Amino acid sequence: MLEKIVDRMDWYFEPKGFEKISRLYEVLGVKLWSKYWPNGGSKFSGSVHDPHSKSGLESYLNLTKVLETTHLLLTIPFFQMTLLHLLQEEYFLAGRDIALNIIANGYPIMSMRYNRDRVSKILQKRYKI
């Protein structure tokens, strides 16, 4: 089911203008984040993608889209909790919810977008895709 959602979101996965700034994600700390946060994609999917083959790189691109969609969907309950805490004037809890959402979803999403762009450039360079 998630793959069907991903297939309809091609417009979302295309790099946006602000993402074409080559160091944007690095400035936001994605490389540092990736160094200390385990790569759940390869651990949970049960496969490691061969970085030297075209099919391995394409498979990795697809995996990042599925995982990013999952994290996007997971932002919804975090926003709902934040809104609930704001309505109840529990500002500390709302701040905590925002921080957790950034950690649990924001950085993984940025990491996947950053890596997908890098892998896309490798595919273009090697295979003229």
Secondary structure, 3 states (H helix, E strand, C coil): CHHHHHHCCHHHHCCCHHHHCCCHHHHCCHHHHHHHCCCHHHHHHCCCCCCCCHHHHHHHHHHHHHHHHHHHHHHHHHHHHHHHHHHCCCHHHHHHHHHHHHHHHHHHHHHHHHHHHHHHHHHHHHHCC
